[in-house]
Amino acid sequence: MPLYETVVIARSEITQAQAEAVADAMTVQLEADGAAVKKREYWGLRGLAYRIKKNRKGHYMLLGIDAPSPAVVEMERQLTLNEDVLRFMTVRIEEISEEPSVILSRKGDERERGFRGPKPAGRFETGRKRGADDREEFRARDEFRADRDDYGIEEEI
């Protein structure tokens, strides 16, 4: 049988358990049609590239499917009828990889980040913004006046 990968984006208003229930319903329907779900991943609540039906985020799920073509067509029909599904995409592939997808492996790398670099300029160590008197030109002017007073230079009027 041919192999497919399906990515499903569910509405952000539903819970993770409800998003998993959508995937469970697809799995039951596929197994009833003689197919097998070889891989299943939940990618989490992620931001969308653009608004879809007034949603800015969605629950992403990946399914690796070993199924005949009519079973995939029926699965796509059921996904179209489901109100919780924003978008889905099914692609035929050569083989289903057993290792985690790129999305999940990249998500693990982001969590391991430690040091994020120096603090941005223009902030005190406490994180509050500098006031009007703390700007660089005022500090330079005050330092210049202090130097002038040390050397006995009088101000010209």
C-alpha positions in Angstrom: 0.0 0.0 0.0 1.2 3.6 -0.6 2.5 5.7 2.3 1.2 9.1 3.2 2.0 11.9 5.7 -0.9 14.1 6.8 -0.5 17.3 8.8 -3.7 18.6 10.5 -4.1 22.0 12.0 -6.9 22.2 14.6 -8.5 25.3 16.1 -6.7 26.9 19.0 -9.8 27.2 21.2 -10.0 23.4 21.7 -7.8 21.6 24.2 -4.9 19.3 23.5 -7.1 16.4 24.5 -9.8 17.4 21.9 -7.1 17.8 19.3 -5.9 14.3 20.1 -9.5 13.1 19.8 -9.6 14.4 16.2 -6.5 12.3 15.5 -8.1 9.3 17.3 -11.2 9.7 15.1 -9.1 9.7 12.0 -7.1 6.6 13.2 -10.4 4.7 13.9 -11.8 5.6 10.5 -8.6 4.6 8.7 -8.3 1.3 10.5 -11.9 0.6 9.6 -11.0 1.1 5.9 -8.0 -1.3 6.1 -5.2 1.2 6.7 -2.6 1.5 9.4 -1.3 4.6 11.2 2.5 4.0 11.5 3.5 7.4 13.1 1.7 10.0 15.1 3.1 13.2 16.5 1.6 16.1 18.3 3.6 19.3 17.5 1.8 21.5 19.9 0.0 24.9 19.8 1.9 26.9 17.2 1.4 30.2 15.5 0.0 30.3 12.0 1.7 32.2 9.2 -1.6 34.1 8.6 -5.1 34.2 10.1 -7.3 31.3 9.2 -11.0 31.6 10.2 -10.1 34.3 12.7 -7.4 32.0 14.4 -3.8 33.1 14.9 -2.7 29.7 16.4 -3.5 26.1 15.9 -2.8 22.6 17.2 -0.5 20.8 14.8 -0.6 17.0 14.4 1.3 14.7 12.0 0.2 11.2 11.0 2.2 8.7 9.0 -0.3 6.5 7.2 0.0 3.2 5.3 -3.3 3.2 3.4 -5.0 2.6 0.1 -6.1 5.7 -1.8 -9.9 5.4 -1.2 -9.2 5.3 2.6 -7.2 8.6 2.3 -9.9 10.2 0.3 -12.5 9.3 2.9 -10.2 10.6 5.7 -9.8 13.9 3.9 -13.6 14.1 3.4 -14.1 13.6 7.2 -11.5 16.2 8.0 -13.3 18.7 5.7 -16.5 18.1 7.6 -14.9 18.5 11.0 -15.4 22.1 12.3 -12.4 21.9 14.6 -10.0 21.4 11.7 -8.7 24.5 10.1 -6.4 23.0 7.4 -4.9 19.7 6.5 -2.5 18.5 3.9 -1.7 14.9 2.7 1.4 14.1 0.8 2.5 10.7 -0.6 6.0 9.7 0.5 8.4 6.9 -0.2 9.0 5.8 3.4 7.8 6.7 6.9 10.7 7.7 9.1 10.8 6.2 12.6 12.8 9.1 14.1 11.1 12.3 15.3 10.2 14.9 12.7 12.3 18.0 12.2 9.7 20.1 14.0 10.0 18.0 17.2 13.8 17.8 17.0 14.1 21.5 16.6 11.8 22.2 19.5 14.1 20.2 21.7 17.1 22.2 20.6 15.4 25.5 21.5 14.8 24.3 25.1 18.5 23.5 25.6 19.5 27.1 24.8 21.3 28.6 27.8 23.1 31.9 27.5 21.3 34.3 25.1 24.0 36.9 24.8 24.6 40.3 26.4 21.7 42.4 27.6 20.5 45.0 25.1 21.9 48.5 25.2 19.9 51.2 26.7 18.8 49.4 29.8 20.0 49.3 33.4 20.9 46.0 34.9 17.5 45.9 36.6 15.9 46.0 33.2 14.1 49.4 33.5 14.6 51.9 30.8 16.9 54.9 31.3 15.3 58.2 32.1 15.8 61.5 30.3 18.8 62.5 32.5 20.5 59.1 31.9 20.9 59.5 28.1 24.4 59.3 26.8 24.6 63.0 25.7 23.7 64.2 29.2 26.3 61.9 30.8 29.0 63.1 28.3 28.1 66.8 29.0 28.3 66.2 32.8 31.7 64.5 32.4 32.9 67.4 30.3 31.9 69.9 32.9 33.6 67.9 35.6 36.8 67.8 33.6 36.6 71.5 33.0 36.2 72.3 36.7 39.2 70.1 37.6 41.5 72.0 35.2 40.2 75.4 36.2 38.8 76.3 32.8 36.2 79.0 33.0 33.0 79.0 30.9 32.8 81.6 28.2 29.7 83.6 28.0 
